[in-house]
Amino acid sequence: MSQEVEPAPAGAIGTPVAATDGPHPHRWLALMVLLVATFMDLLDVNIVTVAIPSIQEDLGASAAAVQALTVGYTLCFAVVLITGGRLGDIFGRKRMFLTGVAGFVLASALCAFAPTSEVLVGARVLQGIAAAVMVPQVLAIIHVTFPPQEIGRVVSLYASMIGLAIVAGPLLGGLLISWNPADLGWRTIFVVNLPIGAAALVAGWMWMRESRSPRANRLDLVGMVLVTAGLLLLLLPLLRGRELGWPVWSIVSLVASAPVLAVFVLYERYKTAKDGSPLVALSLFRIRTFGAGVGTQLLFSCIPAGFFLSWTLYLQGGLGWSALHTGLTAIPFSLGVPIAGNLAVRKLFPRYGRNCLFAGALLMLVGLLLYARIAQLAGETITSWHAVVPMLLLGSGMGMLLAPLTGMILTEVEPREAGSASGLINAAGQLGAALGVAIIGGIFFSALATNAGTQADRVLPDVPAVASQQTAIRTCATEALGQADITAIPQSCRTLAGGDPAQQAAIGSTLADIKTRTFIATFSEALYWASAGLAAVICLLFLLPRRPRRLGMS
């Protein structure tokens, strides 16, 4: 289907693209399908975490298998994203979207009825690959389907769905497992994808129309291999290195990723000169809005990913809150993202341009600092009500920044490169999230042992019942928390009391107090580091134009 590009009116966000036969009459119904698919993918990234104890009990899954359930999905999704985006440009975005949805449904069925943990891990890998084919088509289809006056509203809805899905995984997972329909247990979290995915397939086939790039008519197989290898070398150690203590292979892999990705860039230049059909159109990065926007997206994605990791560990591991309690505490965040995002793209960004993004980043910065301070002051007496204001600030700030930024990045991208651009945007988000988990997560776990010693020194002098064993208790607490033992007091600590029940109770209570205080202190520390990262995002925003140039306008 041919596309015509017209100048955008002032205030529009996104590339003005309209089909030659007018706006697609079913575009809003098609958007509903795209948003449901986006939610389904993002939900499956996080929902497995809640089901891990049930999976271990039912399938006897090892620790390595449990870790692979999350890492396998995330890794395959991230490394195939760029390729998935270009496949849509070549073979048709609707076709590849439906192919990805079909693959996702089939992989979900395999997950739901997996007889062993090995089959479950393999099915999760297939899920990740299918999602990587499906997800890049979402922004690309939006980009070529909606007229400019509607793009802002559409991108706001898209960003809102991302924000909602980030926090909904543990909440919905807990509800589904608690409900336990047909006595399916943990399998329910995958069974629910089957009717949703089947409905998305039928609706997508009925309501979407096809689009593709007229130029990208050849598969860049060498580029696909190089970018997959480079991202694999980069992301695997980021996702697994900290848990394994950064073995030699993880460092070698990180170092090796740089030359492999450099060779990929050189090959893409060669491929562009040779036949004009590279996997990634490097000319995109010569567009200031796109290049600076993708860089901002990469750095910004570190912040929410790192925050929610440390936040979940703090609430569930340190304070002992349930997944349902934790999910309910995130409601203000979930409300803030769509409300502020819609306001930003429809009113604030068209009027104030880049300053809207600055305001969003500053709101998030205030939210992080406020939450850190509240956590320190309230201590273990903190409630969900204490989190309402900081979580609302975080969600509102994210909506004001992410919603306009996503549309702004695509502003000057031509329709023929929509799939490639969408794949790059999503890949930047995934890489940023992996970096955020690795960096902020690494800071969090490294600080646990240090803070455990500090908190033990503060608690132990006030507990006369354990005076004779203060040194042993301090050592035990430091070692346990240094290994991120957040679920139970190790047996070695319990034996400190011998057979004396009263002494054992005193030691257990003291260790629990040290653990809680340690998590509170560590969470606040992680938020200060996240605030520093957000300050860097604010600096990077200066690279973006005050107002994006529109295609066809000087």
TORRO-168294 format. One line per field, with one value per residue (C-alpha): residue number from 1; residue in one letter; x negated, y negated, z. Coordinates in steps of 0.2 Angstrom, whole numbers, m for minus. Example, Ala and Ser with C-alpha at 12.3 -4.5 7.8 and 13.67 -1.06 7.14 Angstrom:
2
pado: 1	2
marro: A	S
X: m62	m68
Y: 22	5
Z: 39	36
***
This chain:
554
pado: 1	2	3	4	5	6	7	8	9	10	11	12	13	14	15	16	17	18	19	20	21	22	23	24	25	26	27	28	29	30	31	32	33	34	35	36	37	38	39	40	41	42	43	44	45	46	47	48	49	50	51	52	53	54	55	56	57	58	59	60	61	62	63	64	65	66	67	68	69	70	71	72	73	74	75	76	77	78	79	80	81	82	83	84	85	86	87	88	89	90	91	92	93	94	95	96	97	98	99	100	101	102	103	104	105	106	107	108	109	110	111	112	113	114	115	116	117	118	119	120	121	122	123	124	125	126	127	128	129	130	131	132	133	134	135	136	137	138	139	140	141	142	143	144	145	146	147	148	149	150	151	152	153	154	155	156	157	158	159	160	161	162	163	164	165	166	167	168	169	170	171	172	173	174	175	176	177	178	179	180	181	182	183	184	185	186	187	188	189	190	191	192	193	194	195	196	197	198	199	200	201	202	203	204	205	206	207	208	209	210	211	212	213	214	215	216	217	218	219	220	221	222	223	224	225	226	227	228	229	230	231	232	233	234	235	236	237	238	239	240	241	242	243	244	245	246	247	248	249	250	251	252	253	254	255	256	257	258	259	260	261	262	263	264	265	266	267	268	269	270	271	272	273	274	275	276	277	278	279	280	281	282	283	284	285	286	287	288	289	290	291	292	293	294	295	296	297	298	299	300	301	302	303	304	305	306	307	308	309	310	311	312	313	314	315	316	317	318	319	320	321	322	323	324	325	326	327	328	329	330	331	332	333	334	335	336	337	338	339	340	341	342	343	344	345	346	347	348	349	350	351	352	353	354	355	356	357	358	359	360	361	362	363	364	365	366	367	368	369	370	371	372	373	374	375	376	377	378	379	380	381	382	383	384	385	386	387	388	389	390	391	392	393	394	395	396	397	398	399	400	401	402	403	404	405	406	407	408	409	410	411	412	413	414	415	416	417	418	419	420	421	422	423	424	425	426	427	428	429	430	431	432	433	434	435	436	437	438	439	440	441	442	443	444	445	446	447	448	449	450	451	452	453	454	455	456	457	458	459	460	461	462	463	464	465	466	467	468	469	470	471	472	473	474	475	476	477	478	479	480	481	482	483	484	485	486	487	488	489	490	491	492	493	494	495	496	497	498	499	500	501	502	503	504	505	506	507	508	509	510	511	512	513	514	515	516	517	518	519	520	521	522	523	524	525	526	527	528	529	530	531	532	533	534	535	536	537	538	539	540	541	542	543	544	545	546	547	548	549	550	551	552	553	554
marro: M	S	Q	E	V	E	P	A	P	A	G	A	I	G	T	P	V	A	A	T	D	G	P	H	P	H	R	W	L	A	L	M	V	L	L	V	A	T	F	M	D	L	L	D	V	N	I	V	T	V	A	I	P	S	I	Q	E	D	L	G	A	S	A	A	A	V	Q	A	L	T	V	G	Y	T	L	C	F	A	V	V	L	I	T	G	G	R	L	G	D	I	F	G	R	K	R	M	F	L	T	G	V	A	G	F	V	L	A	S	A	L	C	A	F	A	P	T	S	E	V	L	V	G	A	R	V	L	Q	G	I	A	A	A	V	M	V	P	Q	V	L	A	I	I	H	V	T	F	P	P	Q	E	I	G	R	V	V	S	L	Y	A	S	M	I	G	L	A	I	V	A	G	P	L	L	G	G	L	L	I	S	W	N	P	A	D	L	G	W	R	T	I	F	V	V	N	L	P	I	G	A	A	A	L	V	A	G	W	M	W	M	R	E	S	R	S	P	R	A	N	R	L	D	L	V	G	M	V	L	V	T	A	G	L	L	L	L	L	L	P	L	L	R	G	R	E	L	G	W	P	V	W	S	I	V	S	L	V	A	S	A	P	V	L	A	V	F	V	L	Y	E	R	Y	K	T	A	K	D	G	S	P	L	V	A	L	S	L	F	R	I	R	T	F	G	A	G	V	G	T	Q	L	L	F	S	C	I	P	A	G	F	F	L	S	W	T	L	Y	L	Q	G	G	L	G	W	S	A	L	H	T	G	L	T	A	I	P	F	S	L	G	V	P	I	A	G	N	L	A	V	R	K	L	F	P	R	Y	G	R	N	C	L	F	A	G	A	L	L	M	L	V	G	L	L	L	Y	A	R	I	A	Q	L	A	G	E	T	I	T	S	W	H	A	V	V	P	M	L	L	L	G	S	G	M	G	M	L	L	A	P	L	T	G	M	I	L	T	E	V	E	P	R	E	A	G	S	A	S	G	L	I	N	A	A	G	Q	L	G	A	A	L	G	V	A	I	I	G	G	I	F	F	S	A	L	A	T	N	A	G	T	Q	A	D	R	V	L	P	D	V	P	A	V	A	S	Q	Q	T	A	I	R	T	C	A	T	E	A	L	G	Q	A	D	I	T	A	I	P	Q	S	C	R	T	L	A	G	G	D	P	A	Q	Q	A	A	I	G	S	T	L	A	D	I	K	T	R	T	F	I	A	T	F	S	E	A	L	Y	W	A	S	A	G	L	A	A	V	I	C	L	L	F	L	L	P	R	R	P	R	R	L	G	M	S
X: 0	m8	m9	m10	m19	m12	m18	m11	m1	m9	m8	m7	m17	m23	m26	m11	m6	10	15	19	37	39	38	41	59	56	40	46	52	35	27	36	29	11	13	20	5	m7	1	0	m18	m24	m13	m22	m38	m34	m20	m31	m39	m24	m22	m39	m36	m21	m32	m46	m34	m24	m38	m53	m62	m80	m87	m94	m78	m69	m81	m80	m61	m63	m80	m76	m61	m69	m85	m77	m65	m78	m90	m77	m68	m78	m76	m58	m55	m64	m54	m38	m45	m49	m35	m21	m18	m1	m7	m22	m11	2	m13	m20	m3	0	m17	m14	2	m6	m21	m9	1	m16	m20	m2	m4	m22	m26	m43	m53	m64	m49	m43	m60	m60	m42	m47	m61	m49	m37	m51	m55	m37	m35	m50	m41	m25	m30	m40	m25	m14	m23	m26	m7	m3	m15	m8	10	15	16	6	19	23	5	3	18	13	m5	2	13	m2	m13	1	2	m16	m15	0	m8	m24	m15	m1	m11	m13	5	14	2	6	25	25	15	26	42	35	49	50	37	24	13	m2	3	17	5	2	19	26	16	25	42	35	22	35	47	32	28	46	48	32	35	52	47	29	23	6	m8	m27	m42	m44	m63	m68	m65	m79	m84	m100	m105	m123	m117	m104	m117	m129	m116	m109	m127	m132	m116	m117	m135	m130	m114	m117	m130	m120	m105	m115	m132	m127	m118	m133	m146	m152	m162	m176	m165	m153	m167	m174	m156	m154	m171	m168	m151	m159	m169	m155	m143	m156	m158	m139	m139	m152	m143	m127	m136	m143	m125	m117	m130	m128	m110	m101	m93	m102	m94	m96	m95	m110	m103	m90	m104	m108	m91	m94	m77	m78	m97	m95	m78	m84	m98	m87	m75	m90	m95	m78	m73	m86	m76	m59	m67	m79	m66	m53	m66	m73	m55	m48	m63	m61	m42	m41	m59	m61	m44	m36	m22	m12	m12	6	2	m13	m3	11	m2	m7	11	7	m8	4	16	3	m5	11	18	2	m3	14	12	m6	m3	13	10	m7	m20	m11	m12	m29	m39	m54	m50	m36	m49	m59	m44	m41	m59	m58	m42	m50	m65	m55	m45	m61	m68	m52	m50	m68	m65	m48	m55	m69	m57	m43	m54	m45	m28	m26	m10	m3	4	m13	m17	m2	m11	m28	m20	m8	m23	m33	m18	m14	m32	m34	m18	m24	m41	m38	m22	m28	m46	m40	m30	m44	m57	m46	m43	m55	m55	m49	m35	m47	m58	m44	m48	m66	m64	m51	m63	m77	m66	m60	m78	m84	m70	m75	m93	m90	m79	m93	m106	m95	m92	m110	m117	m104	m101	m119	m120	m106	m113	m130	m124	m114	m129	m137	m121	m118	m133	m129	m111	m117	m129	m114	m102	m113	m118	m99	m96	m103	m97	m110	m124	m136	m133	m133	m148	m141	m124	m132	m142	m128	m116	m130	m133	m115	m110	m126	m120	m102	m94	m78	m66	m72	m84	m98	m99	m117	m110	m97	m109	m118	m105	m108	m93	m86	m69	m70	m87	m82	m67	m77	m90	m77	m68	m85	m90	m72	m74	m91	m85	m70	m81	m94	m81	m74	m92	m97	m81	m83	m101	m95	m83	m97	m107	m91	m89	m107	m103	m87	m98	m108	m92	m88	m105	m102	m86	m95	m101	m83	m77	m65	m52	m54	m56	m42	m44	m42	m45	m61
Y: 0	m16	m31	m49	m61	m78	m92	m90	m104	m113	m103	m86	m72	m59	m57	m63	m48	m45	m32	m38	m31	m41	m37	m18	m17	m3	m11	m13	5	10	0	9	25	18	12	28	37	25	28	47	46	35	44	60	52	50	62	77	70	73	91	97	105	115	120	126	136	144	147	148	134	131	114	113	117	104	90	96	94	75	73	84	74	57	62	69	55	41	49	53	36	26	41	42	24	26	41	31	18	32	45	34	27	34	51	51	45	59	71	65	66	84	89	81	91	107	104	99	116	125	116	120	138	141	157	153	138	140	139	124	115	120	113	97	95	97	85	72	74	73	57	50	52	45	30	20	20	10	m7	m4	m1	m16	m26	m22	m21	m36	m54	m67	m75	m58	m52	m61	m53	m36	m37	m42	m27	m16	m23	m21	m3	m1	m9	1	18	14	15	26	42	47	41	51	66	66	65	78	90	87	89	106	109	128	131	126	117	108	114	101	87	94	101	84	79	92	84	66	70	80	65	53	64	64	45	40	50	41	23	20	16	21	9	12	3	2	2	15	30	41	50	45	62	57	41	52	64	50	40	55	61	44	41	59	55	39	44	61	56	41	52	66	59	52	67	78	67	60	75	73	78	63	51	58	58	40	35	45	37	21	27	38	23	12	25	25	6	7	21	11	m4	8	16	m1	m6	11	13	1	15	15	23	6	m11	m20	m36	m36	m41	m56	m63	m73	m69	m50	m48	m59	m52	m34	m38	m46	m31	m20	m29	m33	m14	m11	m20	m12	5	3	m6	8	21	13	8	26	33	19	22	41	46	33	29	45	38	50	48	43	29	24	23	13	0	m3	m9	m28	m25	m16	m30	m44	m37	m38	m53	m64	m55	m60	m78	m79	m74	m83	m100	m102	m95	m104	m121	m119	m106	m99	m108	m95	m81	m91	m93	m75	m70	m83	m75	m58	m65	m73	m57	m46	m58	m59	m41	m38	m51	m43	m26	m32	m41	m29	m13	3	m6	m12	m8	m9	m26	m33	m28	m37	m54	m48	m34	m47	m58	m44	m39	m56	m60	m45	m49	m66	m61	m44	m47	m63	m56	m40	m50	m63	m50	m45	m62	m63	m44	m40	m27	m15	m14	m13	6	3	m12	m4	11	m1	m10	6	13	m3	m1	17	14	m1	10	24	11	3	20	24	8	3	21	23	8	14	32	25	13	26	33	16	10	26	23	5	9	24	12	1	15	27	15	13	32	38	56	58	49	64	68	51	54	71	63	48	60	71	56	49	65	70	53	52	68	59	72	62	76	85	84	97	113	108	93	102	114	100	102	120	128	113	108	91	87	94	82	67	71	74	57	48	55	50	33	31	38	25	11	16	17	0	m8	1	m4	m22	m21	m13	m27	m40	m31	m31	m49	m52	m42	m53	m68	m61	m59	m77	m82	m71	m80	m95	m86	m85	m100	m112	m107	m93	m98	m90	m81	m92	m107	m118
Z: 0	m5	7	5	17	21	32	50	57	72	88	80	87	76	57	47	37	28	16	m2	1	17	35	39	45	57	64	82	83	76	89	103	96	96	114	120	112	120	137	134	130	145	157	153	157	175	179	181	196	207	201	204	221	213	198	209	220	205	192	204	195	199	203	186	178	188	182	164	164	165	157	143	138	140	131	116	115	116	103	90	91	78	66	70	65	49	44	45	33	21	22	29	46	48	42	54	69	66	64	81	90	83	89	106	108	103	115	129	126	128	144	151	148	150	159	164	169	153	142	151	149	130	128	137	124	110	118	118	100	95	105	96	80	86	97	84	72	85	84	65	62	72	63	46	50	60	53	62	72	81	84	100	108	101	108	125	125	120	134	147	142	145	162	167	162	171	188	184	182	200	205	191	194	212	208	195	206	221	211	204	191	186	199	186	198	190	173	174	170	153	149	150	135	124	122	122	109	98	99	94	79	73	76	69	53	51	56	51	34	27	25	21	15	m4	m3	10	m1	4	20	27	34	39	48	57	63	68	78	87	92	98	108	115	121	129	137	143	156	161	165	173	178	195	201	196	204	188	182	169	155	158	158	142	134	138	131	115	112	107	92	86	86	78	64	62	60	47	38	38	29	16	14	12	m2	m10	m12	m1	10	27	43	51	41	49	41	55	67	57	61	77	85	82	87	103	107	106	117	129	129	132	148	154	153	166	179	180	178	192	203	202	206	221	226	225	235	248	250	249	255	268	274	270	260	248	229	230	243	233	217	225	231	213	209	210	198	186	186	184	168	157	165	163	147	139	145	139	121	119	128	136	123	108	118	128	117	126	142	144	145	157	168	168	172	187	193	193	202	216	217	220	233	242	243	249	263	268	268	280	292	292	294	296	300	282	274	256	260	263	245	236	233	227	216	209	205	197	186	181	177	167	157	154	148	139	130	120	119	109	97	96	91	76	70	56	52	34	33	24	39	52	56	58	68	80	82	87	99	108	108	116	129	133	133	145	156	157	161	175	183	182	188	201	206	208	219	229	232	235	248	258	266	270	277	287	297	300	306	317	326	329	335	344	359	363	365	381	378	364	372	372	354	346	335	329	325	316	305	302	296	285	276	274	267	257	248	246	258	259	263	279	293	288	299	304	312	322	329	338	352	354	362	372	364	373	366	349	349	354	341	327	332	332	315	308	314	307	290	289	294	281	267	272	271	255	246	250	244	228	225	227	214	203	205	199	184	181	183	168	158	161	154	139	135	130	115	109	99	108	95	83	64	54	38	24	34	35
***
